[in-house]
Amino acid sequence: MELTPLLLAFALVLPAELPDKTMVATLLLSARYRPGPVLLGVSAAFAVQCVIAVAFGSVLTLLPDRLVAAVVCVMFAVGAVLLLRGSVHAGDEPSVGVGEPSAASPWWRVTALSFGVLFAAEWGDASQFAVAALTARYDEPLSVGLGGWLALVTVAVLAVVVGTRFAARLPTQWLQRIAGAVFAGFAVVAGVAAVLG
């Protein structure tokens, strides 16, 4: 396992997910239900999504290098567009309210609900594109998948532990813009590699 792709995946996915629906959904779930089952469910959903993204990225490594660079360029460009477009509409998101945690729901039901919500929310997300693109670029599926998963779980932990307290103070628009600019930069680098071979 290589440390560089792991750290790169972590560094790309974390800022992309901080202002994302992933954090908001986890925050809402943990405000309504006990945090333990919520964290277990969302972590499992992230693991499955990372495996899917790594599998897609691994298939890309079978293609010629220039074609892989072109696909990686497109994937990072799509991620940049999703992040930058989302930063414009970040003010339209509903505010996060904290209710009384529900102790009546069994842990397995809360875990399953959390898994389902976050599994659906992550499809086509910028972090999924990043994990697939980095897997194709570095051919280190375990490192990239683990780095992406650790970043997603870190966001979930932040949402559960301190998110409800500081939700109104997080500059989500700027975090999304910065992450979008980083994705755009990686798209340019991959595009140059595709053209120059």
Summary of the structure (lengths in Angstrom):
residues: 197
radius of gyration: 17.0
end to end distance: 26.6
largest distance: 60.1
contacts: 722
relative contact order: 0.27
helix: 82%
strand: 1%
